[in-house]
Amino acid sequence: MFSQLPEPTLDPILSLSVAFKNDPRTEKVDLGIGVYRNSEGQTPIMKAVAQAQTIVTSEQTTKAYVGLAGCEEFNQSIAKVVFGETPVYDRLAVIQTPGASGALRMLGDLMAVAQPGTTVWLSNPSYVNHKPVMEAAGLQVKYYRYFDTDTKQVNRDAMFADLRNAGPKDVVLLHGCCHNPTGADIALEDWQLITEMSVAQGFTPFVDIAYQGFGDGLESDAYGLRYMAERVEEMLLTTSCSKNFGLYRERTGAAVLIAKNAAEAANARGKMLTLARSTYTMPPDHGAALVKTILADNHLTQVWKTELAEMQQRLVSLREGLCKQLNTVHSSDKFDFIIGHKGMFTVLGFTAEQMQKLRDDFGIYGVNDGRINIAGLSESQLPYVANALITVSQ
């Protein structure tokens, strides 16, 4: 049975973590996998999460199944985080999933059933898992131009030129904030124009918001998708608690859809539950229980929001600190675009060979497409990384 299977291809990001761990050098820096680290290089348990764990442990009385949709209190509260006061709740369907990647696959399978022949348009570049998940669900994938490799910003003209070709059987996937891998985000006026295009051309928007709170703030990061949600008839969305709650290993996410009306939302939700039953059946409970507990308690919610804001500000500070090193010590402004990017990631514009040189000569691990994780830096490493960037770029 297994003799015909080809040798596996290493994951371009996860394999970096293995290589980093096996690197014996003490002066090494892991900027590959997308996790937040503090100044000590640790991915901490957030204070609100630690307090919620105590509450959950003391109050939980059973380990019985939670149901196909997961924790309903979690579903309601996470929808509130994403949509705020946007008047969409009467035509909204939400189910808890095993992380945002589980939500991506759930909605991919739903699209394949609800509209056979669907094509999903992805930004070029996009999150490395978008294409394989959509193709595994049996969907076609196209790309729209997004990132200008010269300016390191969004190529608006090219993006809109490509999106004008999307039609009623197409789905356009957008990053809600903190674009992965580039860090270059579309502006509110871009959200407004894409919304108008969706209504006029008939394509369905699909928003993946895995980093809400890491860009400009918890509310600001959702302005664009909220504007869109209020004005389109149908919309798909995935969200994650890995980053903004620090629940990486708990695999806590949600698949969300907005339908034309409550009846169609209920039908779509029912189909998602059927799909859940035939794949993973039920999502893990612990992470959702923690999030539910935090968002149901005003004090814990405030503790969480305060710490999330501190993490966001630290990311801004790291970007500024790295560019200051490059400006003042090396008299170089070639990486100033880093300050304008949002969230955890930046694409340096390096070739795969240059990224390999960073690994070989300096023990700095980033993805071959030039992506580095700003959140993987510590303040003490900024001079070392700045020197490496200058050396490799020459």
C-alpha positions in Angstrom: 0.0 0.0 0.0 2.7 2.5 1.0 5.5 1.6 -1.4 4.3 4.0 -4.1 4.3 7.0 -1.8 6.9 9.6 -2.7 9.4 11.0 -0.2 7.7 13.8 1.7 8.5 17.4 1.0 9.7 19.3 4.1 7.3 22.1 5.3 9.2 25.3 4.4 8.4 26.9 7.8 8.1 24.1 10.3 11.4 22.5 9.1 13.2 25.7 10.0 12.4 25.1 13.7 14.0 21.7 13.6 17.1 23.1 11.9 17.3 26.0 14.4 17.1 23.6 17.4 19.9 21.5 15.9 22.1 24.5 15.3 24.8 24.4 18.1 25.7 28.1 17.8 24.8 30.2 20.9 24.4 33.3 18.8 21.4 32.2 16.7 18.1 33.8 16.0 14.8 32.1 15.1 12.7 34.4 12.9 11.0 31.5 11.0 7.9 30.1 12.7 5.2 32.7 13.5 5.0 32.8 17.2 5.2 35.8 19.5 8.2 35.9 21.9 8.9 38.3 24.8 12.3 39.9 25.6 13.5 36.7 27.1 12.7 34.7 24.0 9.8 32.9 25.6 6.2 32.6 24.3 4.5 33.5 27.5 1.1 32.4 28.9 -0.9 35.6 29.0 -1.9 36.8 32.4 -5.6 36.6 31.6 -5.2 33.1 30.3 -3.4 32.0 33.4 -6.2 33.4 35.6 -8.8 31.8 33.4 -7.1 28.4 33.6 -7.5 28.5 37.4 -11.2 29.3 37.0 -11.8 26.6 34.4 -9.9 24.0 36.4 -11.8 24.7 39.6 -15.2 25.0 38.1 -15.2 22.4 35.3 -17.2 19.3 36.4 -17.1 17.1 33.3 -15.0 16.1 30.3 -18.1 15.1 28.3 -18.3 16.0 24.6 -19.0 19.7 23.9 -20.9 19.1 20.6 -20.2 19.5 16.9 -20.2 23.3 17.0 -17.9 23.4 20.0 -18.6 25.8 22.8 -21.5 28.1 21.9 -20.5 30.7 24.4 -17.1 30.9 22.7 -18.7 31.2 19.3 -20.9 34.1 20.4 -18.1 35.9 22.2 -15.5 35.5 19.5 -17.9 36.8 16.9 -18.3 39.9 19.1 -14.6 40.4 19.1 -14.5 40.3 15.3 -17.6 42.1 14.4 -18.2 44.4 17.4 -21.5 46.3 16.9 -21.8 45.5 13.2 -25.4 44.6 12.5 -24.8 41.1 11.0 -25.7 38.8 13.9 -29.2 37.8 12.5 -27.6 36.2 9.4 -24.4 34.9 11.0 -23.3 31.3 11.5 -20.3 30.5 13.7 -18.7 27.1 14.7 -15.6 26.5 16.7 -12.8 24.7 14.8 -9.4 23.1 15.5 -7.5 26.4 14.9 -7.9 28.7 12.0 -6.4 26.1 9.7 -9.3 23.9 10.6 -11.6 26.7 9.9 -10.0 27.2 6.4 -10.5 23.6 5.5 -14.1 23.7 6.9 -15.0 26.6 4.7 -13.2 25.2 1.8 -15.2 22.0 2.0 -18.4 24.1 2.4 -17.6 26.0 -0.7 -17.0 22.8 -2.7 -20.4 21.5 -1.7 -22.4 24.7 -1.9 -20.9 26.0 -5.2 -19.1 23.3 -7.2 -16.5 24.9 -9.5 -15.6 27.7 -7.1 -12.3 29.4 -7.7 -10.5 31.0 -4.7 -8.3 34.0 -5.5 -5.3 34.4 -3.2 -3.0 37.3 -2.8 0.5 36.8 -4.3 2.1 36.0 -1.9 -0.2 34.6 0.7 -0.1 32.4 3.9 1.7 29.3 2.9 -1.2 27.0 3.9 -3.9 28.8 1.9 -3.2 27.1 -1.4 -2.8 23.5 -0.2 -5.9 23.7 2.0 -8.1 25.1 -0.7 -6.8 22.6 -3.3 -7.3 19.7 -0.8 -10.9 20.8 -0.6 -11.2 20.4 -4.4 -11.2 24.1 -5.2 -9.3 25.9 -8.0 -6.8 28.5 -6.9 -5.8 31.7 -8.8 -3.7 34.6 -7.6 -4.1 38.4 -7.7 -1.1 40.6 -7.6 -0.5 42.1 -4.2 3.0 42.9 -3.1 5.4 45.3 -4.9 8.8 43.9 -4.5 10.4 47.3 -5.2 8.5 49.5 -2.8 7.7 46.6 -0.3 4.1 47.9 -0.2 0.8 46.8 -1.6 0.6 47.2 -5.4 -2.9 48.7 -5.4 -3.2 49.2 -9.2 -2.2 45.7 -10.0 -4.4 44.2 -7.3 -7.5 46.0 -8.5 -6.7 45.3 -12.1 -6.7 41.5 -11.3 -9.7 41.6 -9.0 -11.8 43.2 -11.8 -11.7 39.7 -13.4 -13.4 38.0 -10.4 -17.0 37.0 -10.9 -20.0 35.2 -9.3 -18.3 31.8 -9.0 -15.2 33.3 -7.4 -14.1 33.8 -3.9 -11.5 36.5 -3.0 -9.5 35.7 0.1 -8.3 38.8 2.0 -6.1 39.1 5.0 -8.0 41.0 7.7 -4.9 42.6 9.0 -1.1 42.0 9.4 -0.7 40.3 6.0 1.2 37.1 6.1 3.9 37.0 4.9 4.5 40.6 3.8 3.3 42.7 6.7 1.9 45.1 4.0 -1.8 45.8 4.7 -4.5 47.3 2.5 -6.0 50.6 3.7 -9.6 51.3 4.6 -10.3 52.9 1.3 -9.1 49.6 -0.4 -11.6 47.7 1.8 -14.3 50.1 0.6 -13.5 49.7 -3.1 -13.2 45.8 -2.8 -16.6 45.9 -1.1 -18.1 47.9 -4.0 -16.5 45.5 -6.5 -17.9 42.4 -4.7 -21.4 43.8 -4.8 -21.1 44.8 -8.5 -19.2 41.8 -9.8 -20.8 39.1 -7.6 -17.7 37.5 -6.1 -17.7 36.4 -2.4 -15.2 37.9 0.0 -13.4 35.6 2.4 -11.5 37.2 5.2 -8.8 35.4 7.2 -8.0 37.4 10.3 -5.5 35.5 12.4 -3.7 38.5 14.0 -6.4 40.8 15.2 -4.9 43.2 17.7 -1.3 42.9 16.5 -1.5 45.6 13.8 -3.0 48.9 14.8 -5.1 47.5 17.7 -8.0 45.2 18.4 -10.7 47.5 17.1 -8.8 49.2 14.3 -7.7 45.9 12.8 -11.3 45.0 12.2 -12.5 48.3 10.6 -12.2 47.1 7.1 -13.8 43.7 7.5 -16.7 45.3 9.5 -17.3 47.8 6.8 -17.4 44.9 4.3 -19.6 42.6 6.4 -22.3 45.2 6.7 -22.6 45.8 3.0 -22.2 42.4 1.2 -24.8 39.7 1.0 -22.5 36.9 1.7 -19.1 36.6 3.3 -16.7 33.9 4.7 -14.3 34.5 7.6 -11.8 32.5 9.7 -10.4 33.7 13.0 -7.7 32.4 15.3 -7.0 32.7 19.0 -3.4 31.5 18.6 -1.8 34.9 18.5 -4.0 37.4 20.3 -4.7 35.0 23.2 -1.4 33.1 22.9 -3.2 29.8 22.6 -0.9 28.3 19.9 -1.0 24.7 21.1 -4.7 24.7 22.1 -5.8 24.9 18.4 -8.7 27.4 19.0 -10.3 29.0 16.0 -13.7 29.6 14.4 -15.3 29.3 10.9 -17.8 32.1 10.3 -20.2 32.9 7.5 -22.6 35.7 6.7 -25.6 34.7 4.6 -28.3 36.6 2.8 -30.8 35.9 5.6 -31.2 33.9 8.8 -32.7 30.8 7.0 -29.7 30.5 4.7 -27.3 31.0 7.6 -29.0 28.2 9.5 -28.8 25.9 6.5 -25.1 26.7 6.0 -24.4 26.1 9.7 -26.2 22.7 9.5 -24.0 21.7 6.6 -20.8 22.8 8.5 -21.9 20.5 11.4 -22.3 17.6 8.9 -18.8 18.3 7.6 -17.4 18.5 11.1 -18.9 15.1 11.9 -17.3 13.5 8.9 -13.8 14.9 9.6 -12.8 15.7 13.2 -16.3 15.5 14.8 -15.7 17.9 17.6 -13.1 20.6 18.3 -10.9 20.6 21.5 -12.5 22.3 24.4 -9.8 23.8 26.6 -8.8 26.8 24.6 -12.4 27.8 23.9 -13.2 27.4 27.6 -10.4 29.8 28.4 -11.4 32.4 25.8 -15.1 32.1 26.9 -14.1 32.6 30.5 -12.0 35.7 29.7 -14.6 37.4 27.6 -17.4 36.7 30.1 -15.5 38.5 32.8 -15.1 42.3 32.6 -11.9 42.3 34.7 -10.3 39.5 32.7 -11.3 41.1 29.4 -9.5 44.3 30.4 -6.4 42.4 31.6 -6.3 40.6 28.2 -6.8 43.8 26.2 -4.1 45.6 28.1 -1.6 42.8 27.6 -2.5 42.5 23.9 -2.0 46.2 23.5 1.4 45.9 25.1 2.4 43.1 22.8 1.3 45.2 19.8 3.3 48.2 21.0 6.3 46.0 21.5 6.1 44.8 17.9 6.1 48.5 16.8 9.1 49.2 19.1 11.0 46.2 17.6 10.5 47.5 14.1 11.6 51.0 15.1 14.6 49.7 17.0 15.8 47.5 14.1 15.5 50.4 11.7 17.3 52.7 14.1 20.2 50.4 14.3 20.3 50.2 10.5 20.0 54.0 10.2 22.4 55.2 12.9 25.1 52.4 13.0 25.1 51.4 9.4 23.8 54.7 7.8 21.3 52.7 5.7 17.7 53.4 5.0 17.2 50.5 2.6 15.1 48.6 5.2 13.0 51.6 6.4 9.9 49.9 4.9 10.0 47.6 7.9 8.5 50.4 10.0 5.4 50.7 7.8 4.6 47.0 7.9 2.0 45.6 10.4 2.0 42.7 12.8 4.5 39.9 13.1 6.0 39.6 9.6 8.1 41.5 7.1 9.4 40.4 3.7 12.9 41.6 3.3 13.2 41.2 -0.5 16.1 38.8 -0.1 16.5 35.9 -2.5 16.5 32.3 -1.3 20.3 32.4 -1.5 20.5 35.4 0.7 18.2 33.8 3.2 20.5 30.7 3.2 23.5 33.0 3.8 21.7 34.5 6.8 21.4 31.0 8.2 24.8 29.7 7.3 26.9 32.8 8.3 24.8 34.2 11.1 22.5 31.5 12.4 19.5 33.7 11.6 16.6 31.6 10.4 14.0 33.0 8.1 11.8 31.6 5.4 13.3 31.3 1.9 10.8 33.7 0.4 12.4 36.5 2.6 9.8 36.5 5.4 11.1 37.1 8.9 9.1 37.1 12.1 9.7 40.4 13.9 8.0 38.9 17.0 10.8 36.4 17.2 13.4 39.2 17.9 14.5 40.3 21.3 15.8 43.8 21.9 19.3 42.5 22.7 19.5 40.9 19.2 18.8 44.0 17.2 22.4 45.1 16.7 23.4 41.6 15.6 20.5 41.2 13.2 21.0 44.7 11.7 24.7 43.9 11.0 23.7 40.6 9.4 21.1 42.2 7.2 23.6 44.8 6.0 26.3 42.2 5.3 24.0 39.9 3.3 22.4 42.7 1.4 25.7 44.0 0.0 
